[in-house]
Amino acid sequence: MKIVKEKDLDRLKKLPNGVESVAKTLETDIKTGSLMIKRRLVDNMRDLVQKHIKSHLRRSKVRNSSENQIEVLRGNKRKKISMYEIVVGDVVCLKIGDEVPADGLLVEGNNLQVEEDDQDGETVQVDPDKNPFLFSGSIVVNSD
């Protein structure tokens, strides 16, 4: 979490396999979206994520329930779920207009640009090698 919060690319690159090392720590298969985390940890982390999302949605532009859906990769299949069901280790599939539901790292993608909550409308280029950091509340404004 500290690597993401501090956008510490140097520290991330020092990990043997970068983003893949983070996924392994979370016991997540980034290719299939399979979670291998123990159930108790998932339940505890889900509670924390839900609390964060609920307070964020109160101040968010996204209000109606159909817009609170996000696509994730689970069990090698894409699935739309409520933002409230996101758990640590989920592989989230983002498209233009989506709100990033939680802090994380970009696994793969080209030309992903987001407006970060704290950047006063400025767009930030997110790149798997140079700036893989994604923050909750950011809005995807461009994606190839």
Helices and strands as residue ranges (DSSP letters): H 2-5, H 9-14, H 19-25, E 28-29, E 34-35, H 39-59, G 65-68, E 69-74, E 77-82, G 83-85, E 91-93, E 104-105, E 112-115, G 117-119, E 123-126, E 133-134, E 139-142
